[in-house]
Protein backbone atom coordinates (compact mmCIF):
# COMPACT_ATOMS: atom_id res chain seq x y z
CA UNK A 1 0.00 0.00 0.00
CA UNK A 2 1.30 3.46 -0.91
CA UNK A 3 1.16 6.18 1.76
CA UNK A 4 1.10 9.96 1.82
CA UNK A 5 1.63 12.38 4.68
CA UNK A 6 -0.88 15.22 4.94
CA UNK A 7 0.49 18.12 7.00
CA UNK A 8 -2.17 20.50 8.36
CA UNK A 9 -1.11 24.06 9.25
CA UNK A 10 -3.98 26.15 10.52
CA UNK A 11 -4.21 29.63 9.02
CA UNK A 12 -6.06 31.19 11.96
CA UNK A 13 -7.77 29.83 15.04
CA UNK A 14 -9.46 26.43 15.04
CA UNK A 15 -12.14 24.73 17.11
CA UNK A 16 -12.61 21.02 17.71
CA UNK A 17 -15.41 20.63 20.18
CA UNK A 18 -14.84 18.61 23.33
CA UNK A 19 -17.50 16.42 24.95
CA UNK A 20 -19.44 19.32 26.48
CA UNK A 21 -22.86 20.46 25.18
CA UNK A 22 -23.95 24.00 24.40
CA UNK A 23 -26.73 24.36 26.97
CA UNK A 24 -29.13 27.26 26.56
CA UNK A 25 -30.02 29.35 29.59
CA UNK A 26 -26.97 28.57 31.72
CA UNK A 27 -26.07 31.27 34.19
CA UNK A 28 -22.64 32.76 34.77
CA UNK A 29 -19.76 32.77 32.34
CA UNK A 30 -19.77 29.18 31.14
CA UNK A 31 -17.96 28.35 27.94
CA UNK A 32 -17.20 25.39 25.69
CA UNK A 33 -13.56 24.58 25.03
CA UNK A 34 -12.13 22.59 22.19
CA UNK A 35 -9.53 19.84 22.03
CA UNK A 36 -6.15 20.03 20.31
CA UNK A 37 -4.78 18.27 18.40
CA UNK A 38 -8.02 17.11 16.76
CA UNK A 39 -8.94 13.44 16.66
CA UNK A 40 -8.60 11.38 13.50
CA UNK A 41 -12.40 11.27 13.17
CA UNK A 42 -12.28 14.94 12.20
CA UNK A 43 -9.14 14.87 10.06
CA UNK A 44 -10.08 11.77 8.06
CA UNK A 45 -13.34 13.53 7.18
CA UNK A 46 -11.40 16.56 5.96
CA UNK A 47 -9.12 14.33 3.87
CA UNK A 48 -11.96 12.35 2.30
CA UNK A 49 -14.03 15.48 1.61
CA UNK A 50 -11.04 17.14 -0.06
CA UNK A 51 -10.37 14.08 -2.22
CA UNK A 52 -14.04 13.85 -3.18
CA UNK A 53 -14.04 17.52 -4.23
CA UNK A 54 -11.10 16.83 -6.54
CA UNK A 55 -13.16 14.05 -8.13
CA UNK A 56 -16.10 16.34 -8.89
CA UNK A 57 -18.24 16.04 -5.75
CA UNK A 58 -19.53 19.15 -3.99
CA UNK A 59 -21.34 19.58 -0.63
CA UNK A 60 -25.07 19.37 -1.15
CA UNK A 61 -24.59 17.72 -4.53
CA UNK A 62 -25.81 14.37 -5.78
CA UNK A 63 -25.01 11.34 -3.66
CA UNK A 64 -24.01 9.52 -6.83
CA UNK A 65 -21.14 11.99 -7.32
CA UNK A 66 -19.44 10.79 -4.14
CA UNK A 67 -16.57 8.43 -5.11
CA UNK A 68 -17.29 4.89 -3.95
CA UNK A 69 -13.60 4.38 -3.13
CA UNK A 70 -13.97 6.83 -0.23
CA UNK A 71 -16.58 4.76 1.60
CA UNK A 72 -19.58 6.22 3.41
CA UNK A 73 -20.61 7.72 6.75
CA UNK A 74 -19.56 4.60 8.66
CA UNK A 75 -16.43 3.47 6.81
CA UNK A 76 -13.36 4.87 5.07
CA UNK A 77 -13.60 2.82 1.89
CA UNK A 78 -10.21 1.83 0.47
CA UNK A 79 -8.37 4.36 2.64
CA UNK A 80 -6.38 3.71 5.81
CA UNK A 81 -5.15 6.34 8.26
CA UNK A 82 -2.42 6.73 10.87
CA UNK A 83 -2.18 9.55 13.38
CA UNK A 84 -2.72 12.33 14.03
CA UNK A 85 0.80 13.32 15.07
CA UNK A 86 1.67 16.69 16.54
CA UNK A 87 4.70 18.59 15.21
CA UNK A 88 6.55 21.54 16.72
CA UNK A 89 9.35 23.27 14.80
CA UNK A 90 9.50 20.32 12.43
CA UNK A 91 9.88 17.67 15.16
CA UNK A 92 7.23 15.06 16.04
CA UNK A 93 5.94 15.02 19.61
CA UNK A 94 3.98 12.29 21.39
CA UNK A 95 1.84 12.31 24.55
CA UNK A 96 4.17 11.56 27.45
CA UNK A 97 3.92 7.94 28.67
CA UNK A 98 2.04 8.00 31.96
CA UNK A 99 4.68 5.99 33.82
CA UNK A 100 6.86 9.10 33.61
CA UNK A 101 6.61 11.40 36.63
CA UNK A 102 8.00 14.86 37.34
CA UNK A 103 9.92 14.98 40.61
CA UNK A 104 11.68 17.74 42.51
CA UNK A 105 14.80 17.33 40.39
CA UNK A 106 14.10 16.11 36.86
CA UNK A 107 12.03 13.04 36.01
CA UNK A 108 11.60 9.51 37.29
CA UNK A 109 9.62 6.42 36.31
CA UNK A 110 6.89 4.26 37.76
CA UNK A 111 7.32 0.49 37.87
CA UNK A 112 5.04 -2.29 39.17
CA UNK A 113 5.22 -2.58 42.95
CA UNK A 114 4.66 -5.61 45.14
CA UNK A 115 1.20 -7.20 45.11
CA UNK A 116 -1.25 -5.62 47.57
CA UNK A 117 -4.89 -6.23 48.48
CA UNK A 118 -7.21 -3.36 47.52
CA UNK A 119 -10.66 -2.71 46.05
CA UNK A 120 -9.35 -4.10 42.73
CA UNK A 121 -8.32 -7.37 44.37
CA UNK A 122 -4.70 -8.43 44.73
CA UNK A 123 -2.80 -6.28 42.24
CA UNK A 124 0.61 -4.72 41.66
CA UNK A 125 0.10 -0.97 41.75
CA UNK A 126 2.69 1.33 40.13
CA UNK A 127 5.31 2.85 42.45
CA UNK A 128 8.27 5.21 41.89
CA UNK A 129 11.38 3.36 40.71
CA UNK A 130 13.60 5.66 42.79
CA UNK A 131 12.96 5.53 46.53
CA UNK A 132 12.48 8.77 48.43
CA UNK A 133 11.63 11.02 45.47
CA UNK A 134 9.71 14.19 46.35
CA UNK A 135 7.28 16.52 44.59
CA UNK A 136 5.76 13.85 42.34
CA UNK A 137 3.52 15.11 39.54
CA UNK A 138 2.01 13.19 36.64
CA UNK A 139 2.69 14.26 33.05
CA UNK A 140 -0.87 14.17 31.70
CA UNK A 141 -1.19 16.90 29.09
CA UNK A 142 2.55 16.94 28.32
CA UNK A 143 4.38 15.91 25.17
CA UNK A 144 7.79 14.40 24.50
CA UNK A 145 9.88 14.47 21.32
CA UNK A 146 10.97 11.40 19.39
CA UNK A 147 14.57 11.23 20.62
CA UNK A 148 13.62 11.41 24.29
CA UNK A 149 10.76 8.95 23.81
CA UNK A 150 13.25 6.43 22.44
CA UNK A 151 15.33 7.01 25.58
CA UNK A 152 12.23 6.35 27.73
CA UNK A 153 11.42 3.15 25.83
CA UNK A 154 14.97 1.97 26.58
CA UNK A 155 14.44 2.48 30.31
CA UNK A 156 15.70 6.03 30.74
CA UNK A 157 14.12 9.40 31.45
CA UNK A 158 13.89 12.49 29.22
CA UNK A 159 15.74 15.75 29.62
CA UNK A 160 13.81 18.83 30.76
CA UNK A 161 14.06 20.57 27.38
CA UNK A 162 12.44 17.66 25.53
CA UNK A 163 9.17 17.65 27.52
CA UNK A 164 6.68 20.43 26.74
CA UNK A 165 3.10 21.31 27.65
CA UNK A 166 0.32 22.02 25.17
CA UNK A 167 1.10 25.74 25.58
CA UNK A 168 4.23 25.17 23.48
CA UNK A 169 2.03 24.35 20.48
CA UNK A 170 -0.93 26.71 20.82
CA UNK A 171 -2.77 29.39 22.79
CA UNK A 172 -6.39 29.55 23.94
CA UNK A 173 -8.62 32.40 22.70
CA UNK A 174 -11.97 32.96 24.46
CA UNK A 175 -14.62 34.36 22.13
CA UNK A 176 -18.24 35.46 22.28
CA UNK A 177 -20.67 34.55 19.50
CA UNK A 178 -24.35 34.99 18.72
CA UNK A 179 -26.78 32.93 16.66
CA UNK A 180 -28.09 34.50 13.44
CA UNK A 181 -31.38 34.14 11.59
CA UNK A 182 -30.63 32.20 8.43
CA UNK A 183 -33.00 34.24 6.27
CA UNK A 184 -32.29 37.77 7.49
CA UNK A 185 -28.80 37.31 8.98
CA UNK A 186 -29.98 39.29 12.01
CA UNK A 187 -28.92 38.36 15.53
CA UNK A 188 -31.32 36.26 17.58
CA UNK A 189 -32.26 37.65 20.96
CA UNK A 190 -30.87 35.75 23.95
CA UNK A 191 -28.59 33.54 21.86
CA UNK A 192 -25.16 34.68 23.03
CA UNK A 193 -22.63 31.94 23.66
CA UNK A 194 -19.04 31.66 24.88
CA UNK A 195 -16.50 29.52 23.09
CA UNK A 196 -12.75 28.98 23.42
CA UNK A 197 -10.83 28.70 20.16
CA UNK A 198 -7.29 27.37 19.77
CA UNK A 199 -4.63 29.40 17.98
CA UNK A 200 -1.74 27.12 16.94
CA UNK A 201 1.74 28.65 16.91
CA UNK A 202 3.32 29.31 13.52
CA UNK A 203 5.67 26.36 13.93
CA UNK A 204 2.86 23.93 14.86
CA UNK A 205 1.39 21.40 12.45
CA UNK A 206 -0.67 18.22 12.68
CA UNK A 207 0.13 15.31 10.37
CA UNK A 208 -1.94 12.36 9.19
CA UNK A 209 -0.75 9.46 7.07
CA UNK A 210 -3.19 8.36 4.37
CA UNK A 211 -2.84 5.00 2.62
CA UNK A 212 -4.69 3.38 -0.25
CA UNK A 213 -5.46 6.42 -2.42
CA UNK A 214 -5.89 5.09 -5.98
CA UNK A 215 -2.67 5.76 -7.92
CA UNK A 216 -4.53 7.32 -10.86
CA UNK A 217 -6.03 10.05 -8.67
CA UNK A 218 -2.79 12.03 -8.14
CA UNK A 219 -3.98 14.42 -5.38
CA UNK A 220 -2.77 18.02 -5.45
CA UNK A 221 0.35 18.58 -3.34
CA UNK A 222 -1.02 21.79 -1.82
CA UNK A 223 -4.57 22.74 -0.90
CA UNK A 224 -6.67 24.86 1.47
CA UNK A 225 -9.13 22.73 3.45
CA UNK A 226 -11.94 23.68 5.88
CA UNK A 227 -11.54 21.70 9.11
CA UNK A 228 -13.59 21.35 12.29
CA UNK A 229 -16.11 23.71 13.84
CA UNK A 230 -16.92 26.90 11.91
CA UNK A 231 -14.99 25.38 8.97
CA UNK A 232 -11.73 27.10 9.88
CA UNK A 233 -9.11 26.89 7.14
CA UNK A 234 -5.90 24.89 7.08
CA UNK A 235 -3.06 24.89 4.57
CA UNK A 236 -2.40 21.24 3.73
CA UNK A 237 0.77 19.91 2.13
CA UNK A 238 0.80 16.36 0.73
CA UNK A 239 3.98 14.30 0.29
CA UNK A 240 4.86 10.65 -0.27
CA UNK A 241 5.91 9.18 3.08
CA UNK A 242 5.52 5.89 4.95
CA UNK A 243 4.00 5.94 8.46
CA UNK A 244 6.75 3.79 9.98
CA UNK A 245 9.16 6.72 9.53
CA UNK A 246 7.53 8.55 12.43
CA UNK A 247 7.53 5.61 14.88
CA UNK A 248 10.24 5.69 17.60
CA UNK A 249 12.71 2.81 17.42
CA UNK A 250 12.00 -0.25 19.53
CA UNK A 251 14.73 -0.97 22.10
CA UNK A 252 16.57 -4.27 22.35
CA UNK A 253 14.64 -6.42 24.83
CA UNK A 254 16.23 -9.59 26.22
CA UNK A 255 15.11 -12.21 28.74
CA UNK A 256 16.17 -11.57 32.32
CA UNK A 257 17.75 -14.06 34.72
CA UNK A 258 14.41 -15.74 35.42
CA UNK A 259 13.76 -16.17 31.68
CA UNK A 260 10.98 -13.58 31.62
CA UNK A 261 10.73 -10.78 29.07
CA UNK A 262 9.47 -7.58 30.70
CA UNK A 263 8.09 -4.90 28.41
CA UNK A 264 5.68 -1.99 28.22
CA UNK A 265 2.89 -1.33 25.73
CA UNK A 266 2.18 2.39 25.28
CA UNK A 267 -0.62 4.04 23.29
CA UNK A 268 0.47 6.88 21.00
CA UNK A 269 -3.03 7.36 19.54
CA UNK A 270 -6.36 7.03 21.40
CA UNK A 271 -7.35 3.48 22.25
CA UNK A 272 -10.80 2.89 20.71
CA UNK A 273 -12.05 -0.55 21.77
CA UNK A 274 -15.76 -0.30 20.96
CA UNK A 275 -18.81 1.00 22.79
CA UNK A 276 -19.15 -1.91 25.25
CA UNK A 277 -18.03 -0.69 28.68
CA UNK A 278 -17.13 -4.24 29.73
CA UNK A 279 -14.72 -4.59 26.81
CA UNK A 280 -13.02 -1.33 27.77
CA UNK A 281 -12.70 -2.53 31.38
CA UNK A 282 -11.15 -5.74 30.09
CA UNK A 283 -8.56 -3.78 28.10
CA UNK A 284 -7.76 -1.58 31.11
CA UNK A 285 -7.20 -4.66 33.26
CA UNK A 286 -5.43 -6.99 30.81
CA UNK A 287 -4.04 -4.70 28.11
CA UNK A 288 -4.86 -4.47 24.39
CA UNK A 289 -6.01 -7.74 22.77
CA UNK A 290 -3.34 -9.82 21.07
CA UNK A 291 -0.41 -8.79 23.27
CA UNK A 292 1.44 -11.92 24.46
CA UNK A 293 2.14 -12.64 28.11
CA UNK A 294 0.46 -11.35 31.25
CA UNK A 295 -0.36 -7.76 32.19
CA UNK A 296 1.00 -7.12 35.69
CA UNK A 297 0.22 -3.40 36.13
CA UNK A 298 -0.86 -0.30 34.22
CA UNK A 299 -0.84 3.51 34.15
CA UNK A 300 -4.12 4.58 32.51
CA UNK A 301 -5.19 8.19 31.95
CA UNK A 302 -8.66 9.70 32.09
CA UNK A 303 -10.99 8.54 29.34
CA UNK A 304 -11.45 10.78 26.32
CA UNK A 305 -14.71 11.03 24.40
CA UNK A 306 -14.55 10.98 20.62
CA UNK A 307 -17.36 11.97 18.30
CA UNK A 308 -17.25 13.91 15.06
CA UNK A 309 -19.72 15.37 12.59
CA UNK A 310 -22.19 13.28 10.59
CA UNK A 311 -22.33 15.09 7.23
CA UNK A 312 -25.08 12.81 5.91
CA UNK A 313 -27.50 13.74 8.71
CA UNK A 314 -26.03 17.16 9.64
CA UNK A 315 -25.65 16.30 13.32
CA UNK A 316 -22.94 15.36 15.83
CA UNK A 317 -21.98 11.71 16.03
CA UNK A 318 -22.56 9.88 19.33
CA UNK A 319 -19.62 10.15 21.71
CA UNK A 320 -17.58 7.00 22.34
CA UNK A 321 -15.20 6.58 25.28
CA UNK A 322 -11.56 5.80 24.46
CA UNK A 323 -8.35 5.43 26.43
CA UNK A 324 -6.03 8.43 26.07
CA UNK A 325 -2.65 8.22 24.35
CA UNK A 326 0.14 7.90 26.88
CA UNK A 327 -1.71 5.10 28.69
CA UNK A 328 0.64 2.21 29.36
CA UNK A 329 0.65 -1.44 30.46
CA UNK A 330 3.47 -3.47 32.05
CA UNK A 331 3.76 -7.03 30.73
CA UNK A 332 5.72 -10.20 31.42
CA UNK A 333 6.12 -12.79 28.65
CA UNK A 334 8.39 -15.59 27.44
CA UNK A 335 11.44 -15.38 25.18
CA UNK A 336 9.49 -17.02 22.35
CA UNK A 337 7.22 -13.94 22.26
CA UNK A 338 9.99 -11.51 21.23
CA UNK A 339 9.23 -11.78 17.50
CA UNK A 340 5.58 -11.03 18.19
CA UNK A 341 6.60 -7.87 20.07
CA UNK A 342 8.54 -6.65 17.03
CA UNK A 343 5.39 -7.12 14.93
CA UNK A 344 3.27 -5.19 17.45
CA UNK A 345 5.62 -2.19 17.65
CA UNK A 346 3.96 0.64 15.70
CA UNK A 347 0.85 -1.41 14.88
CA UNK A 348 -2.78 -0.44 15.58
CA UNK A 349 -4.75 -2.73 17.91
CA UNK A 350 -8.36 -1.62 17.66
CA UNK A 351 -11.65 -2.49 15.95
CA UNK A 352 -11.03 0.75 14.04
CA UNK A 353 -7.40 0.20 13.15
CA UNK A 354 -8.13 1.54 9.65
CA UNK A 355 -8.46 4.96 11.31
CA UNK A 356 -5.22 4.61 13.26
CA UNK A 357 -6.77 4.07 16.68
CA UNK A 358 -4.91 2.01 19.27
CA UNK A 359 -1.40 2.48 17.85
CA UNK A 360 1.16 1.09 20.29
CA UNK A 361 4.91 1.14 20.83
CA UNK A 362 6.96 -1.37 22.82
CA UNK A 363 9.49 -0.49 25.54
CA UNK A 364 11.12 -2.22 28.49
CA UNK A 365 10.76 -1.90 32.25
CA UNK A 366 12.81 -4.71 33.84
CA UNK A 367 16.49 -4.69 34.81
CA UNK A 368 18.24 -2.13 32.62
RAMOVEN-V435640 format. One line per field, one symbol per residue. ss: DSSP state (H for helix, E for strand, L for the rest). phi: phi as a letter, one per 40 degrees, with the letter a starting at -180 (. if undefined). Layout:
ss: ???
phi: ???
This chain:
ss: LLEEEEEEEELLEELLELLLLLLLLLLLLLLEEELLLLLHHHHHHHHHHHHHHHLLLLLLLLHHHLLHHHLLLLLLLLLEEEEEEEEELLEEEEELLLLEEELLLLEEEEEEEEEEEELLEEEEEEEELLLLLLLLEELLLEEEEHHHHHHHHLLLLLLHHHEEEHHHLEEEEEEEEEEELLLLLLEEEEEEEEEEEEEELLLEEEEEEEELLLLLLLLLLEEEEEELHHHEEEEEEEEELLHHHHLLLLLLLLLLLLLEEEEEEEELLLELLLLLHHHHHHHHHHLLLLLLLEEEEEELLLLEEELLEELLLLEELLLEEEELLLLEEEEEEEHHHHHHHHHHLLLELLLLHHHLLLEEEEEELLLL
phi: .cbbbbbcbccacaabcccbccbcgccgccabcbbaccccdcccccccccccccchcbdgccccccccccgbdbabgccbbbhcbcbbfgbcbbdcdcccbcbdbgbabcbccccbcacchcbbccbccccgcbgcbcbcgbbbcccccccccchcbccdccbbcccccabcbcbbbacbccccgccccgbcababcbbcccccabbbcbbgcdcccfcccaabbcbgcgfccbcbbbbcaccccccdccccbbccdcgcbbabbbcbbdccbgcccccccccdcbgdcgccgbcbaabbcccbbbbhbcccbfaccdcbcaccchcabbbbabdccccccccccgcbbacbcccgcgcbbbbbbccc
